[in-house]
């Protein structure tokens, strides 16, 4: 996961560099941008540094400091006079410099989503910080003892005792019930703020100010639902037969804790080979370092500043963090020698190299990804390699015989994983839309209605609880999850372009990208380098020769 702060900070544009033959609006726009960068750039960097300290230590005083800094940063964007000036500049049509026009556009969108009175904004930041601090420091309990999320993953992957599996699954969801009252109050406050900005709710506001359209996203998800429904039913039926036989139950008796992930968003490694065995005893950090260096994207500086291993008080999951948009990029993780964590570190470092290898000559505001889902695409492009037989052979020094065994199941694992993730993303998209449309409805029941519909999982007996709120994205990245699915589509599009246009190959058979410098060269030139100079749709067309399309994802994993 990429940590993204919606601060909308501007970049320096020299007024004198625009020359004499420019409109008054263009000169004024340059002055506006320059004034904003003086106020916000150092504050943004300070916010990012304190967020890192808070999530790596869990110290209450750091979360308090973070809350104060976030209020200061957001207050910059609440000035109505400034907003009206930026809006007028945007609508003037007289800003001919494309980089300057792009910065004004981004400023406008950030002011638009922060058009709220300061008292409400302070309440939102305070409650948001409280929820995140609780989530960061809370540890569920199993048999009266605290348990980390890494422990939950291990138990749900390896434990044959169903009672222990159920206890671990329940422990993973306890934090949702702890934060739910504060979280729903936060949702209501966000909706109140969105209505002040002219939107029906916060979810809609975040989609629109993120340069997307709810109807377009609905259309994409409806199409993915239709395309994956039958393949998913077939793959899950096969999986359920394997799991049921292993636990000594009928497939109809399988419950959520019988699967290998608390939310069933990852494929259990239960086919003929368990891929975890190939990562056991391996240094996944060293493997990632070697791989990225081999494709021309060295990560030594990133890893030197990162925090990669589990300890008390630390954020229990993983994210990538661009501190200053000037090269200080870090990753937080809790690594173990498993395929899950190999995939995770490859994924997070995908975010990190995107940030690290942007063109630093671009204005400061434009030194960020073209869109959150474009950085997710790069992260997923690399994360998929942990289940790629050819990648595993070269990185783990496996024999041809062993690789042939892996290949039999690795393609099945990866294909099922992508179909499974699509069904899971459908749950998240539909639920979060409904959450912000009406936070006072019976959300606990709605959650299981959607899980049954899209994932075909049975709801546990008894009244449903708020365990769904233990999904970290509801608190740390609201209204963001659809970007993962768009990222999957773009990852396949980038893969197709590299294979067929970059490498001039007929198919991707045998492609691992290990040691191939063309990968790094292509991404640095067409994806990382431009940053946010272009809107996401223009960047994708420039990088791949066509607009975003689900075609290549469908070809790669569904057909």
Buried (B, 14 or more C-beta within 10 A) or exposed (E): BBBBBBBBBBBBBEBEEBEEEBBEBBBBBBEBBBEBBEBBBEBBBBBBBBBBBBBBBBBEEBBBBBBBBBBBBBBBBBBEEBBEBBBEBBEBEBBEBEBBBBBBBBBBBBBBBBBBEEEBBBBBBBBBBBBBBBBBBBBBEBEEEEBBBBBBBBBBBEBEEBEBBBBBBBBBBBBBBBBBEBBBBBBBBBBBBBBBBEBEBBBBBBBBBBBBEEEEBBEBBEEBBEBBBEBBEEBBEEBBEEBBEEBEBEBEEBBBBBBBBBBBBBBBBBBEBBBBEBBEEBEBBEBBBBBBBBBBBBBEBBBEBBBBEBEEEBBBBBBBBBBBBEBBBBBBBBBBBBBBBBBBBBBBBBBBBBBBBBBEEBBBBBBBBBBBBBBBBBBBBBBBBBBBBBBBBBBBEBEEEBBEBBBEBBBBBBBBBBBBBBBBBBBBBBBBBBBBBEBEEEBBEBBBBBBEBBBBBBBBEEEBBBBBBBBBBBBBBBBBBBBBBBBBBBBBBBBBBBBBEBBEEEEBEEBBBBBBEEBBBBBBEBBBBBBBBBBBBEBBBBBBEEEBBBBBBBEBBBE
